[in-house]
Amino acid sequence: MITLPKELLNYPDKHRSLHLKGLTVIESCLYEPQMTDNAYTNEHEIIHVFQGNLMIRTKTSVVNVHAGETVYIPKATYFEFVKTSPQSPENTLHQSYQSILLFLRDDFLREFVRNHFTSFPTHQDFPSHRSCFSVIPQNKLITGFMKSLLPYFGSDLEGNTDLLHLKTTEFLLNLTTLQPHTASRILFAAHQTPKQDLPRLMESHFWKNLSLHEFATLSGRSLSTFKRDFAEIFHVPPAKWLKQRRLEFAYHLLIQGNKDVSEVCYEAGFENLSHFSSAFKKQFGCAPGSLKHLTTNRATIE
C-alpha cells in the first residue's frame, strides 16, 4: 500500500515534485503496460491524466479516468488503482502513462475560502454524491492549467512558492465556475470532517497497514480523540485491539490452507514476518508455519 503523498516524495528520481505550504504537486509517469496497487491519501487529491487510463475503486465506488479528464479523491480515502499506458495505433508498442497529482491540505483550502468567499455554504447547499470520487470531464482550461505546471519541474522557478500559490488559486477559482459541485465538495471537505462509526470503520480497515494517526484521520478525529473514543467503545487501546484482530484474521487465513505464512502475514496487516511469527506463537501457542503444516496434512488425509 502507498501512503500519499508521503511515499511518492521518497523517490524523487521517479516522481518530480513541487512544494509550498499546504500544497504538493507531483508528476507521475508509468513506462510499463500496467500497474496495480492500493493507496491511502492523507490529503485532498486531484489527478489529471495526460496519457493513458486510470481506474480507481473503493468498496462502494469505481471510476475510470481517461486522458484529458480529472478526478477528485477525498482526503482519508483508501482505494485500489490501476494505471494503464496507451498503446500505439499499430497496437504493438506501449506509450507512457502520464498524469499530474495535486495534494491540497485543509489549511490551504481554508485560506482560499477566507480570501475569496464572503460566506461559506452549509452542507445542505451541496448535492448528494453516490460516488466517493468526482470526475471532471475534459476541459481546455483545466488541461491548460495542468500543462502549465510541467515546465516548473526542475526549473529555476521550482522554488517560487508565491507563483505556485497564485497558479493554484487560479485553478480553484476556475473550478468554482466550471465545476461548482466538485469545487463545493473539495472546499466543504476542508471545513467539515464528519466522525465515522468506529466499530464499522475498524472492521472494514483493520487489515490495512495504516498508522494510528491515519486511522484517526480516516475516522474524522484527531489522534487524541480517536484514542479516547476507541477506549470507550472497545475498552482496550487501539494498538492492542489491532494486533489481536489481525492475529485472529491471520489464524483464519492459515486454517483455510491456501496461503503461505508470508502471504498471510502481510495480508493480515503485519509489516515484519518475524514479529508476526513471534506474536502468533505467543497468542496461539504454536508457530504459524506449524499450524499451516497441520492444516495441510489434515486436508490431505481427509
C-alpha angles and dihedrals in degrees: 000000000000120000109212133255095353100065095046089055089057090070107053090162089063102032121037113208145190125207142196133149108299096001137080125181119195131184114218126195131173121196097182123083093252144356129195126189145134124254141185120203120211092190140039104282130205118185125191116192116214098175133008131010134293123202117191125183142179127178090274106027139045128177137173117217114200131197110295094022129109131210133199118214115191121236116268094028122146112204146159118235137192120197115198124190118222120250127230119256089259087056091228107099127047120226120207125278107234131188142149123226126207118196114195123192124213094248092055092051093044090053089051091053093047092051100043109028128061091200135012122228124238127244090262090065092063125082117244117256123214092190126065087220134059116213117202113206122232111296127174094218094051093044090048092052093049092049090048089063095058098077089057093068108099094357131120088257093059092100096044097114094174092058093045090049090052093049093049090048087053090053093051092048090051090048093054088057101037099036107016095167093053091044090051091052092052096045095043092048089059090057102039127041108176117214114250126222102265101209091050093043095049094047090051096047110023093107093055117100097242129143121239088254090055091048088051092051091047089053094050094247139111114252093256093048091046092054092046095047091044093053091049092054104034099025091223133079114270094243091056093046092049092051092049094046093047091050091051090049091048090051090052092050092048096051089052084067101211100101132062122235097260092051091050092047095058096034089056092054102261119136100198125051096205092049090049093050092048094048092045093052091047091051101041104022096242138070116261090241091057092051090048091051093047092049092048092050092048091051090049092051093048 
